[in-house]
Amino acid sequence: MNLPNVITDLAQAQNNFDSLAYSNCFSETAIVIDEGKTHKGKAEIQQWIKKANEEYQTMMKPIEYSATEEMLKAEVSGNFPGSPLVLTYHLKLKDGLIQSLRITG
């Protein structure tokens, strides 16, 4: 599967539980929407993923990517009910960084 570098970096950061590396995949003004909550900017995104990593120990395995739809499907496993799940990551990329990310089930 041919993934943009930023998505490869995102998955690697997630699997290493590295919230700083994860947030560095995003632009300064990026927005993440997950579980009905919106997280704005790199600092807020870093805090969100740090808390999620501590609570859920989530691992991410990309399984399908569409460049035209800017959509990634990934198997996500960790300490949460229903693990593992396949989640869809709806992305907007610009200049090699993620501008927005919406995660759906």
VOBASE-399317 format. One record per residue: residue in three letters; chain; y, x, z of N, C-alpha, C, O, CB in turn. Coordinates in nm, 2 decimals, m for minus. Glycine has a CB too. Example, Ala and Ser with C-alpha at 12.3 -4.5 7.8 and 13.67 -1.06 7.14 Angstrom:
<ALA, A, <m0.57, 1.32, 0.78>, <m0.45, 1.23, 0.78>, <m0.33, 1.32, 0.78>, <m0.33, 1.42, 0.85>, <m0.45, 1.13, 0.90>>;
<SER, A, <m0.22, 1.28, 0.71>, <m0.11, 1.37, 0.71>, <0.00, 1.29, 0.79>, <0.11, 1.34, 0.80>, <m0.06, 1.41, 0.57>>;
// end
This chain:
<MET, A, <m0.12, 0.09, 0.00>, <0.00, 0.00, 0.00>, <0.12, 0.09, 0.00>, <0.13, 0.18, 0.08>, <0.00, m0.10, 0.12>>;
<ASN, A, <0.22, 0.06, m0.09>, <0.34, 0.14, m0.10>, <0.45, 0.07, m0.02>, <0.51, m0.03, m0.06>, <0.38, 0.15, m0.25>>;
<LEU, A, <0.48, 0.13, 0.09>, <0.58, 0.08, 0.18>, <0.71, 0.16, 0.17>, <0.70, 0.28, 0.16>, <0.53, 0.07, 0.33>>;
<PRO, A, <0.83, 0.10, 0.19>, <0.95, 0.18, 0.20>, <0.94, 0.27, 0.32>, <0.88, 0.23, 0.42>, <1.07, 0.09, 0.21>>;
<ASN, A, <1.00, 0.38, 0.32>, <1.00, 0.48, 0.43>, <1.04, 0.41, 0.56>, <0.98, 0.44, 0.67>, <1.09, 0.60, 0.41>>;
<VAL, A, <1.14, 0.33, 0.56>, <1.19, 0.27, 0.69>, <1.08, 0.18, 0.75>, <1.08, 0.16, 0.87>, <1.32, 0.19, 0.66>>;
<ILE, A, <1.00, 0.11, 0.67>, <0.90, 0.03, 0.72>, <0.78, 0.11, 0.78>, <0.72, 0.08, 0.88>, <0.84, m0.07, 0.62>>;
<THR, A, <0.75, 0.22, 0.71>, <0.65, 0.31, 0.76>, <0.70, 0.37, 0.90>, <0.62, 0.38, 0.99>, <0.62, 0.43, 0.66>>;
<ASP, A, <0.83, 0.41, 0.90>, <0.88, 0.46, 1.03>, <0.88, 0.35, 1.14>, <0.86, 0.39, 1.25>, <1.03, 0.50, 1.00>>;
<LEU, A, <0.91, 0.23, 1.10>, <0.91, 0.12, 1.20>, <0.77, 0.10, 1.26>, <0.76, 0.09, 1.38>, <0.96, m0.01, 1.13>>;
<ALA, A, <0.67, 0.10, 1.18>, <0.53, 0.08, 1.22>, <0.49, 0.20, 1.31>, <0.43, 0.18, 1.42>, <0.43, 0.07, 1.11>>;
<GLN, A, <0.53, 0.32, 1.27>, <0.49, 0.44, 1.35>, <0.56, 0.43, 1.49>, <0.50, 0.46, 1.59>, <0.53, 0.57, 1.27>>;
<ALA, A, <0.69, 0.40, 1.49>, <0.77, 0.39, 1.61>, <0.70, 0.28, 1.70>, <0.69, 0.30, 1.82>, <0.91, 0.35, 1.59>>;
<GLN, A, <0.66, 0.17, 1.65>, <0.60, 0.06, 1.72>, <0.47, 0.11, 1.79>, <0.45, 0.09, 1.90>, <0.57, m0.06, 1.64>>;
<ASN, A, <0.39, 0.18, 1.71>, <0.26, 0.22, 1.76>, <0.27, 0.34, 1.86>, <0.18, 0.36, 1.93>, <0.17, 0.26, 1.64>>;
<ASN, A, <0.38, 0.40, 1.86>, <0.41, 0.51, 1.96>, <0.49, 0.46, 2.08>, <0.52, 0.53, 2.17>, <0.48, 0.63, 1.89>>;
<PHE, A, <0.52, 0.33, 2.08>, <0.60, 0.27, 2.18>, <0.74, 0.34, 2.20>, <0.78, 0.36, 2.31>, <0.53, 0.26, 2.32>>;
<ASP, A, <0.80, 0.38, 2.09>, <0.92, 0.46, 2.09>, <1.04, 0.37, 2.05>, <1.07, 0.35, 1.93>, <0.91, 0.58, 1.99>>;
<SER, A, <1.10, 0.32, 2.15>, <1.21, 0.22, 2.13>, <1.33, 0.28, 2.06>, <1.40, 0.21, 1.98>, <1.25, 0.16, 2.26>>;
<LEU, A, <1.36, 0.41, 2.08>, <1.47, 0.48, 2.02>, <1.44, 0.49, 1.87>, <1.52, 0.46, 1.78>, <1.50, 0.61, 2.08>>;
<ALA, A, <1.32, 0.54, 1.83>, <1.29, 0.56, 1.69>, <1.28, 0.42, 1.62>, <1.32, 0.41, 1.51>, <1.15, 0.63, 1.68>>;
<TYR, A, <1.23, 0.32, 1.69>, <1.23, 0.19, 1.64>, <1.37, 0.14, 1.60>, <1.40, 0.09, 1.49>, <1.16, 0.09, 1.74>>;
<SER, A, <1.46, 0.15, 1.70>, <1.60, 0.10, 1.68>, <1.67, 0.18, 1.57>, <1.76, 0.13, 1.50>, <1.68, 0.11, 1.81>>;
<ASN, A, <1.63, 0.31, 1.55>, <1.69, 0.39, 1.45>, <1.65, 0.35, 1.30>, <1.71, 0.40, 1.21>, <1.65, 0.54, 1.47>>;
<CYS, A, <1.56, 0.26, 1.29>, <1.52, 0.20, 1.16>, <1.62, 0.09, 1.12>, <1.62, 0.04, 1.01>, <1.38, 0.14, 1.17>>;
<PHE, A, <1.72, 0.06, 1.21>, <1.81, m0.05, 1.18>, <1.95, 0.00, 1.17>, <1.99, 0.11, 1.22>, <1.81, m0.15, 1.30>>;
<SER, A, <2.03, m0.07, 1.09>, <2.18, m0.04, 1.08>, <2.25, m0.07, 1.21>, <2.19, m0.14, 1.30>, <2.24, m0.12, 0.96>>;
<GLU, A, <2.37, m0.02, 1.23>, <2.45, m0.05, 1.35>, <2.47, m0.20, 1.38>, <2.48, m0.24, 1.49>, <2.58, 0.03, 1.34>>;
<THR, A, <2.48, m0.27, 1.27>, <2.51, m0.42, 1.28>, <2.39, m0.51, 1.26>, <2.41, m0.63, 1.23>, <2.62, m0.45, 1.19>>;
<ALA, A, <2.27, m0.45, 1.26>, <2.15, m0.53, 1.23>, <2.13, m0.64, 1.33>, <2.18, m0.64, 1.44>, <2.03, m0.44, 1.23>>;
<ILE, A, <2.05, m0.74, 1.28>, <2.01, m0.85, 1.36>, <1.86, m0.87, 1.35>, <1.80, m0.86, 1.25>, <2.08, m0.99, 1.31>>;
<VAL, A, <1.80, m0.89, 1.47>, <1.66, m0.93, 1.48>, <1.64, m1.06, 1.54>, <1.71, m1.09, 1.64>, <1.58, m0.82, 1.56>>;
<ILE, A, <1.56, m1.15, 1.48>, <1.53, m1.28, 1.54>, <1.38, m1.28, 1.56>, <1.30, m1.27, 1.47>, <1.57, m1.40, 1.44>>;
<ASP, A, <1.35, m1.30, 1.69>, <1.21, m1.31, 1.73>, <1.19, m1.40, 1.85>, <1.27, m1.40, 1.94>, <1.16, m1.16, 1.77>>;
<GLU, A, <1.09, m1.49, 1.84>, <1.06, m1.59, 1.94>, <1.19, m1.67, 1.98>, <1.21, m1.70, 2.09>, <1.01, m1.52, 2.07>>;
<GLY, A, <1.27, m1.71, 1.88>, <1.38, m1.79, 1.89>, <1.50, m1.72, 1.95>, <1.60, m1.79, 1.98>, <1.35, m1.90, 1.98>>;
<LYS, A, <1.50, m1.59, 1.97>, <1.61, m1.52, 2.03>, <1.67, m1.42, 1.93>, <1.59, m1.37, 1.84>, <1.57, m1.44, 2.16>>;
<THR, A, <1.80, m1.40, 1.93>, <1.87, m1.31, 1.84>, <1.91, m1.19, 1.91>, <1.97, m1.20, 2.02>, <1.98, m1.39, 1.77>>;
<HIS, A, <1.89, m1.08, 1.85>, <1.93, m0.95, 1.91>, <2.02, m0.88, 1.81>, <1.98, m0.86, 1.69>, <1.80, m0.86, 1.95>>;
<LYS, A, <2.14, m0.84, 1.85>, <2.24, m0.79, 1.76>, <2.27, m0.65, 1.79>, <2.30, m0.61, 1.90>, <2.36, m0.88, 1.76>>;
<GLY, A, <2.27, m0.56, 1.68>, <2.31, m0.42, 1.70>, <2.20, m0.33, 1.75>, <2.10, m0.38, 1.81>, <2.43, m0.41, 1.79>>;
<LYS, A, <2.21, m0.21, 1.72>, <2.10, m0.11, 1.75>, <2.07, m0.11, 1.90>, <1.95, m0.10, 1.94>, <2.13, 0.03, 1.70>>;
<ALA, A, <2.17, m0.10, 1.98>, <2.15, m0.09, 2.13>, <2.07, m0.21, 2.18>, <1.98, m0.20, 2.26>, <2.29, m0.08, 2.20>>;
<GLU, A, <2.11, m0.33, 2.14>, <2.04, m0.45, 2.19>, <1.90, m0.46, 2.13>, <1.81, m0.50, 2.20>, <2.12, m0.58, 2.14>>;
<ILE, A, <1.88, m0.41, 2.01>, <1.75, m0.41, 1.95>, <1.66, m0.31, 2.03>, <1.54, m0.34, 2.05>, <1.75, m0.37, 1.80>>;
<GLN, A, <1.72, m0.20, 2.06>, <1.64, m0.10, 2.14>, <1.60, m0.15, 2.28>, <1.48, m0.13, 2.32>, <1.72, 0.03, 2.16>>;
<GLN, A, <1.68, m0.23, 2.34>, <1.65, m0.28, 2.47>, <1.54, m0.39, 2.46>, <1.45, m0.40, 2.54>, <1.77, m0.34, 2.54>>;
<TRP, A, <1.55, m0.47, 2.35>, <1.45, m0.58, 2.33>, <1.32, m0.52, 2.30>, <1.22, m0.56, 2.36>, <1.50, m0.66, 2.20>>;
<ILE, A, <1.31, m0.42, 2.21>, <1.18, m0.36, 2.18>, <1.12, m0.28, 2.30>, <1.00, m0.28, 2.32>, <1.18, m0.27, 2.06>>;
<LYS, A, <1.21, m0.22, 2.38>, <1.16, m0.14, 2.50>, <1.09, m0.24, 2.60>, <0.99, m0.21, 2.65>, <1.28, m0.07, 2.56>>;
<LYS, A, <1.16, m0.35, 2.62>, <1.10, m0.45, 2.71>, <0.97, m0.51, 2.66>, <0.88, m0.53, 2.73>, <1.21, m0.57, 2.74>>;
<ALA, A, <0.97, m0.54, 2.53>, <0.85, m0.60, 2.46>, <0.74, m0.50, 2.47>, <0.62, m0.54, 2.49>, <0.88, m0.64, 2.32>>;
<ASN, A, <0.77, m0.37, 2.45>, <0.66, m0.27, 2.46>, <0.60, m0.26, 2.60>, <0.48, m0.25, 2.61>, <0.72, m0.13, 2.41>>;
<GLU, A, <0.69, m0.26, 2.70>, <0.64, m0.25, 2.83>, <0.56, m0.37, 2.87>, <0.46, m0.36, 2.94>, <0.76, m0.24, 2.93>>;
<GLU, A, <0.59, m0.49, 2.82>, <0.52, m0.61, 2.86>, <0.40, m0.63, 2.78>, <0.29, m0.67, 2.83>, <0.61, m0.73, 2.84>>;
<TYR, A, <0.40, m0.60, 2.64>, <0.29, m0.64, 2.56>, <0.21, m0.53, 2.50>, <0.10, m0.55, 2.45>, <0.35, m0.72, 2.45>>;
<GLN, A, <0.27, m0.40, 2.50>, <0.20, m0.29, 2.45>, <0.15, m0.32, 2.30>, <0.03, m0.30, 2.27>, <0.07, m0.25, 2.54>>;
<THR, A, <0.24, m0.36, 2.22>, <0.21, m0.41, 2.09>, <0.18, m0.30, 1.99>, <0.26, m0.20, 1.98>, <0.32, m0.50, 2.04>>;
<MET, A, <0.07, m0.31, 1.91>, <0.04, m0.22, 1.80>, <0.06, m0.30, 1.67>, <0.03, m0.42, 1.67>, <m0.10, m0.16, 1.82>>;
<MET, A, <0.10, m0.23, 1.57>, <0.14, m0.30, 1.44>, <0.06, m0.23, 1.33>, <0.07, m0.11, 1.31>, <0.29, m0.30, 1.42>>;
<LYS, A, <m0.01, m0.31, 1.25>, <m0.09, m0.25, 1.13>, <m0.04, m0.33, 1.01>, <m0.08, m0.45, 0.99>, <m0.24, m0.26, 1.15>>;
<PRO, A, <0.04, m0.27, 0.92>, <0.08, m0.34, 0.80>, <m0.04, m0.37, 0.71>, <m0.13, m0.29, 0.70>, <0.18, m0.25, 0.72>>;
<ILE, A, <m0.04, m0.50, 0.66>, <m0.16, m0.53, 0.58>, <m0.12, m0.58, 0.44>, <m0.20, m0.59, 0.35>, <m0.24, m0.64, 0.65>>;
<GLU, A, <0.01, m0.62, 0.42>, <0.06, m0.67, 0.29>, <0.21, m0.65, 0.29>, <0.28, m0.68, 0.38>, <0.01, m0.81, 0.27>>;
<TYR, A, <0.26, m0.61, 0.17>, <0.41, m0.60, 0.16>, <0.45, m0.64, 0.02>, <0.39, m0.61, m0.08>, <0.45, m0.45, 0.18>>;
<SER, A, <0.56, m0.72, 0.02>, <0.62, m0.76, m0.11>, <0.76, m0.71, m0.12>, <0.85, m0.76, m0.04>, <0.61, m0.92, m0.12>>;
<ALA, A, <0.79, m0.62, m0.21>, <0.93, m0.57, m0.22>, <1.02, m0.67, m0.28>, <1.14, m0.68, m0.23>, <0.93, m0.45, m0.31>>;
<THR, A, <0.97, m0.76, m0.37>, <1.06, m0.86, m0.42>, <1.10, m0.97, m0.32>, <1.21, m1.02, m0.32>, <0.99, m0.93, m0.54>>;
<GLU, A, <1.01, m1.00, m0.23>, <1.04, m1.10, m0.13>, <1.09, m1.03, 0.00>, <1.13, m1.10, 0.09>, <0.92, m1.18, m0.10>>;
<GLU, A, <1.09, m0.90, 0.01>, <1.12, m0.82, 0.13>, <1.05, m0.88, 0.25>, <1.11, m0.93, 0.35>, <1.28, m0.82, 0.15>>;
<MET, A, <0.92, m0.88, 0.24>, <0.83, m0.95, 0.34>, <0.71, m0.86, 0.37>, <0.64, m0.81, 0.28>, <0.79, m1.09, 0.30>>;
<LEU, A, <0.69, m0.84, 0.50>, <0.57, m0.76, 0.54>, <0.48, m0.85, 0.62>, <0.53, m0.92, 0.71>, <0.62, m0.63, 0.62>>;
<LYS, A, <0.36, m0.84, 0.60>, <0.26, m0.91, 0.69>, <0.19, m0.80, 0.76>, <0.15, m0.69, 0.70>, <0.15, m1.00, 0.61>>;
<ALA, A, <0.18, m0.81, 0.89>, <0.12, m0.71, 0.98>, <0.03, m0.77, 1.08>, <0.06, m0.88, 1.14>, <0.22, m0.62, 1.04>>;
<GLU, A, <m0.08, m0.71, 1.11>, <m0.17, m0.75, 1.22>, <m0.11, m0.68, 1.34>, <m0.09, m0.56, 1.35>, <m0.32, m0.70, 1.20>>;
<VAL, A, <m0.08, m0.77, 1.44>, <m0.02, m0.72, 1.57>, <m0.12, m0.75, 1.68>, <m0.17, m0.86, 1.70>, <0.12, m0.79, 1.59>>;
<SER, A, <m0.14, m0.65, 1.76>, <m0.23, m0.66, 1.87>, <m0.17, m0.61, 2.00>, <m0.08, m0.52, 1.99>, <m0.37, m0.59, 1.85>>;
<GLY, A, <m0.21, m0.66, 2.11>, <m0.15, m0.61, 2.24>, <m0.19, m0.70, 2.35>, <m0.29, m0.77, 2.34>, <0.00, m0.60, 2.23>>;
<ASN, A, <m0.12, m0.69, 2.46>, <m0.14, m0.77, 2.58>, <m0.07, m0.91, 2.58>, <0.02, m0.93, 2.65>, <m0.10, m0.69, 2.71>>;
<PHE, A, <m0.11, m0.99, 2.49>, <m0.05, m1.12, 2.48>, <m0.16, m1.22, 2.43>, <m0.25, m1.19, 2.36>, <0.07, m1.12, 2.38>>;
<PRO, A, <m0.14, m1.35, 2.47>, <m0.24, m1.45, 2.43>, <m0.26, m1.46, 2.28>, <m0.16, m1.46, 2.20>, <m0.20, m1.59, 2.48>>;
<GLY, A, <m0.38, m1.47, 2.23>, <m0.41, m1.48, 2.09>, <m0.42, m1.35, 2.01>, <m0.44, m1.35, 1.89>, <m0.30, m1.57, 2.03>>;
<SER, A, <m0.40, m1.24, 2.08>, <m0.41, m1.11, 2.02>, <m0.55, m1.09, 1.96>, <m0.65, m1.12, 2.02>, <m0.38, m1.00, 2.12>>;
<PRO, A, <m0.56, m1.04, 1.84>, <m0.45, m1.00, 1.75>, <m0.40, m1.12, 1.66>, <m0.48, m1.22, 1.64>, <m0.50, m0.89, 1.65>>;
<LEU, A, <m0.28, m1.11, 1.62>, <m0.22, m1.21, 1.53>, <m0.17, m1.14, 1.40>, <m0.14, m1.02, 1.40>, <m0.10, m1.28, 1.60>>;
<VAL, A, <m0.16, m1.22, 1.30>, <m0.09, m1.17, 1.18>, <0.05, m1.24, 1.18>, <0.06, m1.36, 1.18>, <m0.17, m1.21, 1.04>>;
<LEU, A, <0.15, m1.15, 1.18>, <0.29, m1.19, 1.18>, <0.35, m1.16, 1.05>, <0.31, m1.06, 0.98>, <0.37, m1.13, 1.30>>;
<THR, A, <0.46, m1.23, 1.02>, <0.53, m1.20, 0.89>, <0.67, m1.15, 0.93>, <0.74, m1.21, 1.02>, <0.55, m1.33, 0.81>>;
<TYR, A, <0.71, m1.04, 0.88>, <0.84, m0.98, 0.90>, <0.92, m1.00, 0.78>, <0.90, m0.94, 0.67>, <0.82, m0.82, 0.93>>;
<HIS, A, <1.02, m1.08, 0.79>, <1.12, m1.11, 0.68>, <1.23, m1.01, 0.69>, <1.31, m1.02, 0.79>, <1.17, m1.26, 0.68>>;
<LEU, A, <1.25, m0.93, 0.60>, <1.34, m0.82, 0.60>, <1.45, m0.83, 0.50>, <1.44, m0.89, 0.40>, <1.27, m0.69, 0.59>>;
<LYS, A, <1.56, m0.77, 0.54>, <1.67, m0.74, 0.44>, <1.70, m0.59, 0.46>, <1.74, m0.54, 0.57>, <1.80, m0.83, 0.47>>;
<LEU, A, <1.68, m0.51, 0.35>, <1.70, m0.37, 0.36>, <1.82, m0.33, 0.28>, <1.85, m0.39, 0.18>, <1.58, m0.29, 0.30>>;
<LYS, A, <1.89, m0.23, 0.33>, <2.01, m0.18, 0.26>, <2.03, m0.03, 0.30>, <2.03, 0.00, 0.42>, <2.14, m0.26, 0.29>>;
<ASP, A, <2.04, 0.05, 0.20>, <2.07, 0.20, 0.22>, <1.96, 0.26, 0.31>, <1.99, 0.35, 0.39>, <2.21, 0.22, 0.28>>;
<GLY, A, <1.84, 0.22, 0.29>, <1.73, 0.28, 0.36>, <1.71, 0.23, 0.51>, <1.63, 0.29, 0.58>, <1.74, 0.42, 0.36>>;
<LEU, A, <1.79, 0.13, 0.55>, <1.78, 0.08, 0.68>, <1.76, m0.07, 0.68>, <1.79, m0.14, 0.58>, <1.91, 0.11, 0.76>>;
<ILE, A, <1.71, m0.12, 0.79>, <1.69, m0.27, 0.81>, <1.82, m0.33, 0.85>, <1.88, m0.29, 0.95>, <1.58, m0.30, 0.91>>;
<GLN, A, <1.87, m0.43, 0.77>, <1.99, m0.50, 0.80>, <1.96, m0.63, 0.89>, <2.03, m0.66, 0.98>, <2.06, m0.55, 0.68>>;
<SER, A, <1.84, m0.69, 0.86>, <1.80, m0.80, 0.94>, <1.65, m0.81, 0.93>, <1.58, m0.77, 0.84>, <1.86, m0.93, 0.88>>;
<LEU, A, <1.60, m0.87, 1.04>, <1.45, m0.88, 1.06>, <1.43, m1.02, 1.13>, <1.48, m1.04, 1.24>, <1.39, m0.76, 1.13>>;
<ARG, A, <1.35, m1.10, 1.07>, <1.31, m1.23, 1.13>, <1.15, m1.22, 1.14>, <1.09, m1.21, 1.03>, <1.36, m1.35, 1.06>>;
<ILE, A, <1.10, m1.24, 1.26>, <0.95, m1.23, 1.28>, <0.90, m1.37, 1.30>, <0.95, m1.44, 1.39>, <0.92, m1.14, 1.40>>;
<THR, A, <0.80, m1.41, 1.22>, <0.74, m1.54, 1.23>, <0.59, m1.53, 1.24>, <0.53, m1.43, 1.20>, <0.78, m1.64, 1.11>>;
<GLY, A, <0.53, m1.64, 1.29>, <0.38, m1.64, 1.30>, <0.31, m1.69, 1.18>, <0.19, m1.69, 1.18>, <0.34, m1.73, 1.42>>;
// end
